[in-house]
C-alpha cells in the first residue's frame, strides 16, 4: 500500500496536480465467515484488515483527472480499490483518531490548573 501510494503521489505531481494532504486512516478489522450450504455451520473464517490511504488534490482539471483515472485503473494492484470523492468536514474527523492516554493527560492537567494553591 505504501509503495503504491508513493507511486500515485509521484505520478500526480508529474501531472502538475497539487497534492495538499496525504494521510492514512487506522485499519478496520473484519471477520468473514464462509457457511455451509443451507446451514449456519461455519465452514471457514477469516480475519481481514482493510487499510485506507488518502491523497487530497487541489485544482485538478477535468482533462488531467480523466487521464489520472485511466492510469489508476491500469496500475491498481489486486485487492486494492480506489474512490474519488470531494473532501468534506467528516473526512477531517477521520484523519485524527483519539489517543486515550493523551486525553487522560489533558484532563489531569486541567484538574491541576483548577486546583487552588495552598496559602494563596
N, C-alpha and C positions, 0 to 999 in steps of 0.2 A: 504494500500500500504506500509506504513512504517513498519508494523509488518511483512509483507511477505518479504520485502527486508531484514529485520533483520534476519528472519529465513534463507533465502538463504545465507546471509553473514556468519552466524554461520555454516551452512552445508558445505559451500565451504571451510571454514577454517579447519573444521574437516577432510576434504578430503585431507588436506595438499596442497591445491592450494592457491597460494599467491594472495591476492587482493591488487592491487596497488592504486586504487582510487574507491570512491563511491560518486555519486552525483545525484542530481535531476535537471530537466530542468523545467523552468516555464511552467505552464499548457497551453494547447491550448483550445480555446473555439470554438465549432462547433454548428451551428444551423441546425437541421434536421427537415424537413417538410414532412408530410405524405399527399399525394394528393389523391383526389377522383379519381375513375376510369375514364380514358379518359378525364380528365379535368385539369385545372390549379388551381382549388379551393383547398385551404389548409384545410385539414380535422383536422390535429393536428400538433403542432410544439413543438419541444423540444430543450432545450439548454443543450449541453453536454460539460463536461470538460474532457479533456484527460490528464492524468498525466504520466510522464515518470521518471523512476528511472534507474540508470545505475550502474553496477559493472564491473570494469576493472580488469581482471585477468592476471597473468603472469605465464609462464611455466606450462600451463595446458596440461598434456599428454593426448593423444587420448583415452587411456583406462579409465582414470578418467573422461574425458569430456563426453564420451558416457554414463557413469553411472549418471553423473550430469544432463544430458539432460533428462534421464528417470525419475529422481527424480523431476525435474521441471515439466515435463509433468503430473506426477501423483498428484502434490500438488498445481498446479496453480489454484487460486480461480476463480469463474465465473466472466467474464468481464475483465479478465487480460490476456494479451498475452505477449510472450517474443520473442526476436530476439537474435541470437548470431552472432556478426559481428566483423571483425577486426577493431581495433581503428585507426582512421585517424586524420589528422590535422583539418579537418572540424568539428570533434567531439569536439575538444578543443574550437573552436569558439562558439559552442552551450552551453558549460558549463557556460561561463560567459556572463551575459546579461548587457546591458548598463544601467547605473544609470544616468538619465538626470541631477539630482541635482549635483552629483559628477562631471560630465563633465563640468557643468557651473562653478563650483568652480575651476576646473583646468584652464579653460580659464581665469577667473578673476585673478587667481594667476599669470599666465603668463603675463597678461597685467600689473600687478603691478611690476613684475620683469623688464619688458621692459620700464617702465616709468622712465625717468631720475630724479634724486634727485634735488631739488631746491637749488641753491647756490653751487652746486658741480662743 
